[in-house]
Amino acid sequence: MNTRSLRFRVFKAIMALPFQVAVVIPMILLYCSGWQPDNMVLWALFLGIAIFFAGLLLAVSTIRLFSKLGNGTLAPWDPTSKMIITGPYAYVRNPMITGIVLILLGEALMFFSWAIALWTVIFLIINMFYFALSEEPGLRKRFGQEYEEYSRNVPRYIPRLTPWKPWSKSIT
């Protein structure tokens, strides 16, 4: 597959999904809620910055894994062709969502915004239903027994303490 084409597909997926969720919607919420810079609280700002960057690091690392190892994007309409269970995926099945939730929590704290905090909860609930009802059945269909074994050993939301290493070396 053409590397340039894959990069463009990854860029489009980022702009369509995490950028909208973590940048555009929070900006709209801040504007509509009448947020002012003097609403910021120093302790919340510093804690929010730390949480934001932890989430950003997690989101970026999962996006890289999708394109480098999975030959696909984070978008449901352009999924990976290979199952990924390395990096953060060895600990938890949905590290991308965890990263975005951390970014949103960081923003809620940085801007001391209840509107962004509420958006974070709504986003998490939507994704909990989406993954259980749509994403995971699709993964089971695409990857079969490999995904079944993976889902039996790696939790959906709360990370394992140690990385899961499958016996089969055919899974990347």
Solvent accessible surface area in square Angstrom, and as a share of the most:
residue,aa,sasa,rsa
1,M,158,0.70
2,N,95,0.49
3,T,80,0.47
4,R,194,0.71
5,S,47,0.30
6,L,20,0.10
7,R,168,0.61
8,F,119,0.50
9,R,48,0.18
10,V,16,0.09
11,F,110,0.46
12,K,99,0.42
13,A,2,0.02
14,I,46,0.24
15,M,66,0.29
16,A,48,0.37
17,L,56,0.28
18,P,14,0.09
19,F,72,0.30
20,Q,70,0.31
21,V,22,0.13
22,A,7,0.05
23,V,54,0.31
24,V,45,0.26
25,I,53,0.27
26,P,4,0.03
27,M,123,0.55
28,I,94,0.48
29,L,47,0.23
30,L,20,0.10
31,Y,185,0.70
32,C,100,0.60
33,S,67,0.43
34,G,46,0.44
35,W,53,0.18
36,Q,101,0.45
37,P,90,0.56
38,D,124,0.64
39,N,64,0.33
40,M,67,0.30
41,V,45,0.26
42,L,121,0.60
43,W,153,0.54
44,A,0,0.00
45,L,40,0.20
46,F,127,0.53
47,L,85,0.42
48,G,0,0.00
49,I,62,0.32
50,A,62,0.48
51,I,42,0.21
52,F,41,0.17
53,F,117,0.49
54,A,51,0.40
55,G,0,0.00
56,L,67,0.33
57,L,132,0.66
58,L,36,0.18
59,A,4,0.03
60,V,69,0.40
61,S,37,0.24
62,T,0,0.00
63,I,22,0.11
64,R,138,0.50
65,L,31,0.15
66,F,31,0.13
67,S,21,0.14
68,K,135,0.57
69,L,59,0.29
70,G,0,0.00
71,N,54,0.28
72,G,0,0.00
73,T,4,0.02
74,L,28,0.14
75,A,1,0.01
76,P,70,0.44
77,W,158,0.56
78,D,29,0.15
79,P,54,0.34
80,T,14,0.08
81,S,78,0.50
82,K,101,0.43
83,M,15,0.07
84,I,12,0.06
85,I,7,0.04
86,T,55,0.32
87,G,42,0.40
88,P,26,0.17
89,Y,17,0.06
90,A,7,0.05
91,Y,77,0.29
92,V,7,0.04
93,R,31,0.11
94,N,10,0.05
95,P,1,0.00
96,M,18,0.08
97,I,19,0.10
98,T,43,0.25
99,G,0,0.00
100,I,7,0.04
101,V,18,0.10
102,L,51,0.25
103,I,10,0.05
104,L,0,0.00
105,L,72,0.36
106,G,0,0.00
107,E,14,0.06
108,A,9,0.07
109,L,42,0.21
110,M,26,0.11
111,F,54,0.23
112,F,82,0.34
113,S,11,0.07
114,W,210,0.74
115,A,29,0.23
116,I,0,0.00
117,A,28,0.22
118,L,109,0.54
119,W,38,0.13
120,T,4,0.03
121,V,80,0.46
122,I,73,0.37
123,F,18,0.07
124,L,60,0.30
125,I,84,0.43
126,I,95,0.48
127,N,17,0.09
128,M,81,0.36
129,F,129,0.54
130,Y,73,0.28
131,F,24,0.10
132,A,42,0.33
133,L,133,0.66
134,S,55,0.35
135,E,47,0.21
136,E,3,0.01
137,P,62,0.39
138,G,28,0.27
139,L,32,0.16
140,R,85,0.31
141,K,182,0.77
142,R,108,0.40
143,F,29,0.12
144,G,30,0.29
145,Q,120,0.53
146,E,61,0.27
147,Y,6,0.02
148,E,53,0.24
149,E,42,0.19
150,Y,7,0.03
151,S,18,0.12
152,R,159,0.58
153,N,54,0.27
154,V,2,0.01
155,P,48,0.30
156,R,75,0.27
157,Y,66,0.25
158,I,136,0.69
159,P,72,0.45
160,R,69,0.25
161,L,179,0.89
162,T,83,0.48
163,P,49,0.31
164,W,23,0.08
165,K,151,0.64
166,P,18,0.11
167,W,234,0.82
168,S,46,0.30
169,K,180,0.76
170,S,88,0.57
171,I,16,0.08
172,T,58,0.34
